[in-house]
């Protein structure tokens, strides 16, 4: 079992866009992995105003084998009244690249038909992830988008980096001229340089040392506690405003 980690680095996202993006990246990647026949045990997703992050643990190292059923002509057309194979059957066999004898019968809503059943062998997960990562970035949608530079790709704000790893190896893909790597960035003023990471745990540890608390729920909790302490130190109390707290937690 492996771990897939994806970070989408951007210019400053509007605070109102981020909560939905955190949910969306979770749902999009989960769906694409499942459609590809890849199982996983757990998923987490986070976000700040400069990054959208998701990570999947317990990910299958190989795609499941899949049975594909290609439907052909109805039996009433595939055989004549004497039970002989017709040109419809031989034509279908030629189309799917097998001998007529390899075709099978299948019951459907429109009656029995000839079909070809074949097993598609699963691929290694590392072969599948690049396209999943690329499609995940492209599938994210926002109420308002923009273009930048000379490209036609649209996103909420200009993209700046991708960090993509499967079991510490880089998942290679490219969107809008930006290639993925194993590099991320800390706080733009406290620690603006590149940071090399190898896993989600390594990423969370190093980014926190570089001034970034990626977990938005933990960041919100810390912010609330600090504001409450400031209010108490001033002889007052914090007036409850969850909407404002939510907004502020995605602006720091």
N, C-alpha and C positions, 0 to 999 in steps of 0.2 A: 504493500500500500504506500502511496506517495502523497506529497503535498504540492498543490498548485497555488502560487501566489501571484497576484496581479495588482499593480499600482498604476493609476493613470494620473500623471502629473500635469497640472494646468497653471495658467495665470489665474488671478483671483476670481473665484466663482462667487456669484451672489449668494448670500446666506440662505435665501428662500429656495434655491435650487438643490442644495446639498442633501437634505433628508430624503427626498424622493430618489436622488441619484444613488444613495446608499442602498435603498431597497431595490432599485432597478438593476444595479450591477449584480446583486445577489440573485435575483430572479432570472436575469438573462443568462448568466454563466451556468447556473443550475440547470436551466432548460436545455442549453446547448450540450452540456455534458451528458445529460440523460438521453437526449436524442441521438448522441453518438454512441450510446451503449456503455457509458462509463459510470460506475457506481462511486459514491463517496459517503463518508460517515458524518461529516460536520462541515458547516460553512459559517464564516464570520465576515462581516463587511463593516468598514469604517469610512470616515470622511472628515476632511478639513477644507478650508476654503482654497487649498492648493492641491488637493489630492483626493481621489476616490479609490478605495482599496477593498479587495476581497481575497479570501484564502479558503481553500478546500483541503481538508485533511481526510486520510483514509481513502484516497482516490485510487481506483483500479489502475494497475500498471499496464493493462492491456484491455482493448475493446472486446466486448462479447462477440462471439460468432453469431451471425444473424442469418436466419432462413428467409430467403426472398422467394416469393411466389409470383410468377409472371403468367397472367391469365391469357388463354388463347381462345379459339373459336368454340362455340357450343358443340356438344357431341352430335347433335342433330345435323350439324354442317360438317363436322370432322369425319363422319362416317356415312357411307351411302346406305341404302336400304338392305344391302346384302352384308353390311358390316365391314366393307372395305374402306381403307383410308382414302380420303379425298385430297384434292390439291390444297384445300384450305388447311388441312393438318400438316401436309408436307411443307407448305409455304410458311406456316408458323414455326415449324421445327428449323427450317433454314434461317428464318429471321433471328431466332434465339441461339443459333449455332450448335444444335445438337441433332442426333438422329431421332427419327420419329419414335423409336422404341423407348427412348429416354423420357418421353412425355408421360404425364400422369393425369388422372381424372380428379377433378375437384368440384365439390358441391358449392354453389353460390346462390345468391338471391334470384339469379336469372336461369337457374337450372345447372345441370352438370356441364362442365367445360373441360377442355384439355388445358394443361398448364405445365410449366416447368418449375420444379422446386430445386433451388440450389442454395448451398451454404456459402456465405461470404465470410471468410476468415477475418477475425478481428486484427486490427493493427495495434502497434505499440502506442501507448498514450502520448508519448513524446512526439509522435508523428502527427497526431490529431490536434494537439493543443495550439500550435501556431495559428491555425485558421479559426479556432474557437476564440482565442484572445483577440484576433483582428476583428472578427464579427461582433464580439462583445462591445468593443469600443465604438464600432460603427452603429450598433443598435441602440446606444444610449440616446434618449431624446430629451429635449428641453422646450419650455414654452417660447423661449427666444434663443436664436442661435446667430452665429456670426462667421464670416470668413476672414482670413488674415493672409498676409503675404500674397503670393501669386496663385495659390491653390484654390480649388472649388470645395474642398471638404469643409463642413460646417460643424461647429460645436458651441457649447455655451460660452467658452472663452478659449483662446489659443492653447493648443496642446504644447507641452514643453518636454516631457519625458515619459517613458514607459519602463517600469520594472516588472519583469515577468520571469518566474522561476518554476521549474518542476524538479523537486528533489535537489535543489541548489544549482541545477544546470539552467542556463538561459533558455527561455522559450522564444525563439526568434520570430518576430513579425514586424511589420511596418505599416503605419497609418499616417497620412498627411506628411510624408517625408521624414517621420521620426521613427527610428529603429529602437527596439527594446534592448535592454541590457540588465545587468545585475547592480546597477547604480541608482541611488536615490539621493535626496537632498534634505537637509535639516532646515531649521529656521533661517530665513533669508538674511537676517542680520547677525544672529548669534553664531550660526554655523552654516554659511552659504555654500561650502564646498561639496564635492561628490562624496558619497558614502557607499561603500561596497557592502552588499548584504547577501546572505546565503539561505535565509528561511524567514518565515513570519516572526518567530521569536527573536531572531537576530535583528530583524528590521525594527521591531517594536523597541528593543533595548537600545539600539544605536540611534534611532530617531529621537527618543526621549532624551538621551544624552546630548543630542544636537538641538534641543529646545522645542521639540514637537511631541505633543500628546495626541497620537493618532485616534485613539478610541474616543469617539465623540461623547459617549455616555459618561466615561470617566472624566473627560474634560469639563463637561457640564457640571458634574458633581463638585469638582475642585473649584470651579468658578463660583458656584453658589456658596460654598463654604467660605471662600475668601471675601466675598461681598458681605456675607452675614457677619463675619468677623470685623470687617471695616465698620459696619453699621453699629455693632456692639461697642467697638472702641470709641466711637463718636457719641455714645450715649443714646443711640436710636435703635430702630429695628428695620429689617428689610420688608418692604411691602411686596407681597407675592405678585409676581407677574411672569407666569410660565412662558408666555409667548416672547417676551423680551429676553428672558434667559435663554431660550432656544436660539433666538437670533444671534445673541452675543456669543454663544458657544460655537457658532460657526463663523465668527469674525476674528477669532484669536487662534 
